Amino acid sequence: MSLQARPASDADAEALASFLRSDPPATTLSLDQLVRDLPGYLIRLRLQLRLDGQPIAEAGPLSLGQALRGELIHTAPQLGEHRYPWHPVAGEQLQLGWDLQGGLESAMMDADARLQAADSAPPEQLPAALLQAGLTGYLYANDQYNRLQATIAQAALYRTPSFAACGTVLETDLLFGLPRSVYLAGLGLDVAHLDVQAADNAGDPQRSARLVRQTGQLGAELAHATLEGLLAGREPGVSAPRAQAAALDQGLRLYTLEADTVDSILFLLDIDPATAETARNAALATNKQTPTV
């Protein structure tokens, strides 16, 4: 399942195309030929929810870069209903994937076939194929590593029905509430629900709990590695942990800002008032921030 955007009208399609053309016209474009940001207020979109490539719901028109609010609901047999806040931005492309305790080998083959077919398909089909391949690969790698962990730990490990989302991340600069400038910040992998049940062969509950914690840590590391692979080109992609490791290697200090410590840490940092206010607001909204100095 995917969430995709398309121009709301022919005029919007023409406006969008005007920012993507090269002079003289070319069949392929390099990243250097693309604009770095788009004026969101000039481009209107309609959002489509697609299942197996076919649209099943549509909303809009919306301005490119407009912030939205929603909720993802995941219902698993015998495990109840799980609800997750969802805040997409109009224009982002999102691919949803499920791990339903089996069938990922077949899903990997389907993702590979779709990615190969995208070479000769219309260009707009490539992002969905790429995101699907990355997401399916992430879920499959988790399952394989978890099986290996369980074998080493002499335990039984079962994946409970889980899902995740992989997509583009757009950042929007607003002017009087209007999306003035919208640019691609990167790719994101949102692991909304990835869970396991573990049972140690010797019946030790502490060993079972430790194994579950290890699978969670590995899942987070695989998410960053997956995104780096999707963004790799002439230069490798850089995830947040790798960027932080590079900062530490250069002798930079890292601070984690949280609601109860934000004021005391910001007092120590030599940053401009606007950046400090943004960091403070984010920390108070329970979004951890890690600035470097």
C-alpha positions in Angstrom: 0.0 0.0 0.0 1.3 3.5 -0.8 0.4 7.2 -0.4 1.3 9.1 -3.6 0.6 12.6 -4.9 -0.3 13.9 -8.3 -0.9 17.3 -9.7 -4.5 18.5 -9.1 -4.9 19.9 -12.6 -3.2 20.3 -15.9 -2.1 23.8 -14.8 -0.5 22.3 -11.7 1.2 19.6 -13.8 2.6 22.3 -16.1 3.8 24.4 -13.2 5.6 21.4 -11.7 7.1 20.4 -15.0 8.5 23.9 -15.5 10.8 23.4 -12.5 12.1 20.1 -13.7 13.0 20.8 -17.3 16.5 21.2 -18.6 17.7 23.5 -21.4 18.0 22.0 -23.9 15.4 19.3 -23.1 17.0 16.0 -22.1 15.6 12.5 -21.6 17.5 12.2 -18.3 18.4 14.7 -15.6 21.2 14.7 -13.1 20.6 15.9 -9.5 22.6 19.0 -10.3 20.0 20.0 -12.9 17.1 19.8 -10.5 15.9 22.7 -8.4 16.7 22.5 -4.7 13.2 23.6 -3.6 9.8 24.3 -5.0 7.3 27.1 -4.3 4.6 25.0 -2.6 1.9 27.8 -2.8 2.1 27.6 -6.6 1.5 23.8 -6.9 -1.7 22.0 -5.9 -1.8 18.3 -5.4 -4.3 15.5 -4.9 -3.2 12.6 -2.6 -4.0 9.0 -3.6 -4.0 5.9 -1.4 -3.1 3.0 -3.6 -3.4 -0.8 -3.0 -1.3 -2.9 -5.3 -0.8 0.1 -7.6 -4.6 0.9 -7.9 -6.1 4.0 -6.3 -8.6 3.2 -3.5 -9.1 6.7 -2.0 -8.2 10.3 -2.9 -8.1 13.7 -1.1 -7.4 17.3 -2.1 -6.6 19.6 -3.7 -3.8 20.5 -1.2 -0.8 22.8 -1.5 2.6 21.1 -1.9 4.2 21.2 1.5 1.0 21.5 3.5 1.2 19.8 6.8 -1.5 17.2 7.5 -2.7 15.3 10.6 -3.9 11.8 10.7 -3.8 8.4 12.4 -2.6 5.0 11.4 -4.6 2.1 12.8 -3.2 -1.4 12.9 -5.4 -4.3 14.0 -3.7 -7.7 14.7 -5.7 -10.9 15.6 -5.6 -11.5 19.4 -3.3 -8.5 19.9 -5.9 -5.8 19.6 -5.8 -2.4 17.9 -2.8 -0.1 17.8 -3.1 3.6 16.9 -0.3 5.8 15.8 -0.2 9.5 15.2 0.5 10.3 11.5 1.7 13.7 10.3 2.4 13.5 6.5 3.2 16.5 4.4 1.4 16.9 1.1 3.8 15.8 -1.7 5.6 13.1 0.4 5.5 9.6 -1.1 5.0 6.8 1.4 5.2 3.0 1.1 3.5 0.9 3.8 4.7 -2.7 4.4 3.6 -5.5 6.7 5.4 -8.5 8.2 2.7 -11.1 8.8 4.8 -14.0 10.0 5.8 -15.4 6.7 5.8 -14.7 3.0 8.6 -12.1 3.0 10.7 -14.3 0.6 7.9 -14.0 -2.0 7.6 -10.2 -1.2 11.3 -9.8 -1.8 11.0 -11.4 -5.3 8.0 -9.2 -6.1 9.9 -6.1 -5.0 12.9 -7.0 -7.1 10.7 -7.7 -10.2 9.0 -4.3 -9.7 12.3 -2.5 -9.4 13.6 -4.2 -12.6 10.4 -3.3 -14.4 10.7 0.3 -13.4 13.7 0.8 -15.7 11.4 0.7 -18.7 8.3 2.1 -17.0 7.2 5.8 -16.7 9.7 7.7 -14.4 7.0 8.4 -11.7 6.9 4.6 -11.0 10.5 4.4 -9.9 10.2 6.0 -6.5 7.4 3.7 -5.4 9.4 0.6 -6.6 12.6 1.9 -4.8 10.8 2.5 -1.5 9.0 -0.8 -1.7 12.3 -2.6 -2.2 13.9 -0.8 0.7 11.0 -1.4 3.1 10.6 -5.1 2.1 14.4 -5.6 2.4 14.4 -4.0 5.9 11.6 -6.3 7.1 13.2 -9.4 5.6 16.6 -8.6 7.0 15.1 -8.2 10.5 13.5 -11.6 10.3 16.8 -13.3 9.1 18.9 -11.7 11.8 16.3 -12.4 14.5 16.3 -16.1 13.6 20.1 -16.1 13.9 19.9 -14.4 17.2 17.4 -16.9 18.5 19.6 -19.8 17.4 22.7 -18.4 19.1 20.7 -17.6 22.3 19.1 -21.0 22.3 15.6 -19.6 22.4 12.4 -19.5 20.3 11.6 -16.2 18.7 8.3 -15.4 16.9 7.5 -12.2 15.0 4.1 -10.8 15.9 2.2 -9.0 13.0 4.1 -5.8 12.4 4.2 -2.9 10.0 6.5 -0.1 9.0 6.6 2.8 6.4 9.3 4.1 4.2 9.1 7.4 2.3 10.4 10.8 1.3 10.7 13.5 4.0 9.8 17.1 2.9 10.7 20.2 4.8 8.5 23.3 4.4 9.4 27.0 5.0 6.2 28.9 5.7 5.3 32.5 5.0 2.2 33.7 6.8 1.0 30.1 6.9 1.6 29.4 3.2 4.2 26.9 2.1 6.7 29.2 0.5 9.6 26.8 -0.1 9.5 23.0 0.0 12.6 20.8 -0.4 13.5 17.2 -0.1 15.2 16.6 3.3 15.9 12.9 2.7 14.2 9.5 3.3 12.6 8.2 6.4 11.8 4.8 7.8 9.1 4.8 10.4 8.9 1.5 12.2 5.5 2.0 13.8 5.1 -1.6 15.2 7.9 -4.2 15.0 7.5 -6.7 17.8 8.5 -10.2 18.7 7.7 -12.8 21.3 10.6 -14.8 22.8 10.9 -17.8 25.0 14.3 -19.1 26.4 14.7 -22.8 26.0 15.7 -23.1 29.7 12.6 -21.1 30.7 14.6 -18.1 32.0 12.4 -15.0 31.7 15.3 -12.6 32.1 17.1 -14.2 29.1 13.9 -13.9 27.1 13.6 -10.2 27.9 17.2 -9.6 27.1 16.8 -11.2 23.7 13.8 -9.0 22.9 15.8 -5.9 23.8 18.6 -7.1 21.5 16.2 -7.5 18.6 14.9 -3.9 19.1 18.4 -2.5 19.1 19.3 -4.4 15.9 16.0 -3.3 14.2 17.0 0.4 14.8 20.5 -0.1 13.4 19.1 -1.9 10.3 16.7 1.0 9.7 19.6 3.5 9.4 21.6 1.1 7.3 18.6 0.6 4.9 18.2 4.4 4.4 21.9 4.8 3.7 21.7 2.1 1.1 18.7 3.7 -0.6 20.4 7.1 -0.8 23.8 5.7 -1.9 25.2 7.0 -5.2 28.5 8.4 -6.1 28.8 9.2 -2.4 27.2 7.0 0.4 24.1 8.1 2.2 24.5 9.4 5.7 22.2 8.5 8.5 21.8 10.4 11.8 23.9 8.0 13.9 26.7 8.1 11.3 26.6 11.9 11.3 26.7 11.9 15.1 29.7 9.5 15.1 31.5 11.7 12.6 30.9 14.7 14.9 32.3 12.8 17.9 35.4 11.8 15.8 36.0 15.6 15.1 35.9 16.4 18.8 32.4 18.0 18.7 30.2 17.8 21.8 26.7 16.4 21.5 23.9 17.4 23.7 20.4 15.8 23.9 17.7 18.4 24.7 14.7 17.2 26.6 11.9 19.1 28.2 13.5 19.0 31.7 17.0 20.0 30.6 16.5 22.2 27.6 16.9 25.6 29.3 20.1 24.6 31.2 21.8 23.2 28.1 20.7 26.1 25.8 22.3 28.5 28.2 25.7 26.8 27.6 25.4 26.9 23.7 26.5 29.8 21.5 23.6 29.7 19.0 21.4 32.4 17.6 18.1 33.1 19.4 15.9 31.8 16.5 17.6 28.4 16.5 17.5 28.3 20.3 13.8 29.0 20.3 13.2 26.3 17.6 15.1 23.7 19.7 13.3 24.7 22.9 9.9 24.3 21.3 10.8 20.9 19.8 12.1 19.6 23.1 9.0 20.8 25.0 6.9 19.0 22.4 8.8 15.8 23.4 10.9 15.7 20.2 14.5 15.1 21.3 17.0 17.4 19.7 20.8 16.7 19.4 22.7 19.9 18.5 26.5 19.9 18.1 29.0 22.5 19.2 
